[in-house]
Amino acid sequence: MPSKPTAAQRRYAALRSALDDQLAALGEAPHSGPDRPAPVLEACARAVLLARERGREPQRAALKAVVRGSLAELAERFPGHALEVRVPPYGAVQCLEGPRHTRGTPPGVVETDPLTWTALAAGELGWAEAADTHRVSASGVRADLSPLLPLWPPGPPRDPGPGNSR
């Protein structure tokens, strides 16, 4: 009897499926780049932003997968409990070293919508511009994410593979 997939394997399968569905909705070829979680997450973020750029609504599953995956990446790179980053309705994580809270609102909170978060994570939107235009709400001394973002260099994925135009 085959073993049951782990939670990480299920998340990756959902991410990969969401990426290919988003690319199909854009009339693009399926992802043919590296089949590892980090490049697939970045490619999915770029596909969501491409949909927005083309005036289309991003696929809900793709946007959800990007937000959850990029929040997990942020928390993994910058562990701690001093800042809570919220991207309703898809997720929230705690990150950054500092005072730990146990109840109520943490000492620092950042909140934004899913498309703004995706643009920040992918480097398509700068932190200062997002804050100045009130696309993010940030409170607390550690709430400036400019040193932590973008999660990937701005622009197309580093190795999109043949057949992908972006």
C-alpha positions in Angstrom: 0.0 0.0 0.0 1.5 3.4 -1.0 2.3 5.8 1.9 0.1 8.8 2.4 1.5 12.1 1.0 3.0 14.4 3.6 1.5 17.9 4.2 4.4 19.4 2.3 3.9 17.1 -0.6 0.2 18.0 -0.7 1.0 21.7 -0.6 3.5 21.4 -3.4 1.0 19.4 -5.6 -1.6 22.1 -5.0 1.0 24.8 -5.9 2.1 23.0 -9.1 -1.5 22.4 -10.2 -2.5 26.0 -9.5 0.5 27.3 -11.5 -0.4 25.2 -14.5 -4.1 26.2 -14.2 -3.1 29.9 -14.1 -0.8 29.5 -17.1 -3.6 27.7 -19.0 -6.0 30.5 -18.2 -3.5 32.9 -19.7 -3.1 30.8 -22.8 0.5 30.0 -21.8 2.2 26.6 -21.9 2.5 24.6 -18.7 5.5 25.3 -16.5 8.5 23.5 -17.8 11.1 25.1 -15.6 12.7 23.4 -12.5 10.3 21.2 -10.7 11.3 22.2 -7.2 9.2 24.2 -4.7 11.0 27.5 -4.8 11.1 28.0 -8.6 7.5 26.8 -8.9 6.4 29.2 -6.2 8.2 32.1 -7.9 6.8 31.1 -11.3 3.3 30.9 -9.8 3.7 34.4 -8.4 4.8 35.7 -11.7 1.8 34.1 -13.5 -0.6 35.6 -11.0 1.0 39.1 -11.6 0.9 38.5 -15.4 -2.8 37.8 -15.1 -3.3 41.1 -13.3 -1.1 42.9 -15.9 -3.3 41.6 -18.7 -6.4 42.8 -16.9 -7.6 39.4 -15.9 -8.6 38.1 -12.5 -5.9 35.7 -11.2 -7.0 32.2 -10.5 -8.1 31.9 -6.9 -6.2 28.7 -6.3 -3.0 30.2 -7.7 -3.3 33.4 -5.6 -4.0 31.3 -2.5 -1.0 29.0 -3.2 1.3 32.0 -3.8 0.3 33.8 -0.7 0.6 30.7 1.6 3.8 29.6 0.0 5.5 33.1 0.1 4.3 33.7 3.7 5.9 30.3 4.7 9.1 31.3 2.8 9.2 34.6 4.7 8.7 32.9 8.1 11.4 30.3 7.2 14.0 32.9 6.2 13.2 35.3 9.1 12.1 33.1 12.1 10.7 34.6 15.2 7.5 36.0 16.7 7.9 39.8 16.9 5.9 40.5 13.7 2.7 39.1 12.3 2.2 39.4 8.6 -1.5 39.0 7.6 -2.8 38.5 4.1 -6.5 37.8 4.5 -8.2 35.6 3.6 -5.3 33.2 2.8 -2.9 33.3 5.7 -0.8 34.9 8.4 2.6 34.1 9.8 4.8 35.3 12.6 8.4 36.2 11.8 11.4 38.2 13.0 13.3 37.9 16.2 12.2 40.0 19.1 9.7 40.1 21.9 7.4 37.1 21.8 3.7 37.6 22.5 1.4 35.0 23.8 -2.1 36.5 23.6 -3.8 39.3 21.7 -2.2 41.4 19.0 1.6 40.9 18.5 4.0 43.9 19.0 4.1 44.4 15.2 1.5 43.7 12.5 1.6 44.1 8.8 -1.6 43.5 6.8 -2.3 43.7 3.1 -4.4 42.1 0.3 -3.3 39.1 -1.6 -2.3 40.8 -4.9 -0.3 43.5 -3.1 1.5 40.9 -1.1 2.3 38.9 -4.2 3.7 42.1 -5.9 5.8 42.9 -2.8 7.1 39.3 -2.6 8.0 39.3 -6.3 9.6 42.7 -6.3 7.0 44.2 -8.6 6.1 46.7 -5.9 8.4 48.4 -3.4 7.6 48.6 0.3 7.8 52.4 0.4 5.3 52.8 -2.5 2.9 50.2 -0.9 3.1 52.0 2.4 2.8 55.5 0.9 -0.3 54.5 -1.1 -1.9 52.7 1.9 -1.8 49.3 0.2 -0.3 47.9 3.4 -1.1 48.6 7.0 1.9 48.4 9.3 2.3 49.0 13.0 5.1 48.4 15.4 8.9 49.0 15.3 9.7 45.9 13.3 6.9 46.4 10.7 9.1 47.7 7.9 9.6 44.8 5.6 11.7 46.7 3.1 14.9 44.8 4.2 13.2 41.5 3.8 11.5 41.9 0.4 11.4 41.0 -2.4 11.7 37.2 -1.8 12.9 36.8 -5.4 14.7 39.3 -7.7 12.2 41.4 -9.7 11.5 40.3 -13.3 10.8 37.0 -14.9 11.7 33.7 -13.2 15.4 32.9 -13.2 15.0 29.8 -15.3 11.6 29.6 -16.9 12.5 26.8 -19.2 11.6 26.4 -22.9 8.1 27.1 -23.8 7.3 29.7 -21.2 7.2 33.3 -22.3 7.6 34.8 -18.8 
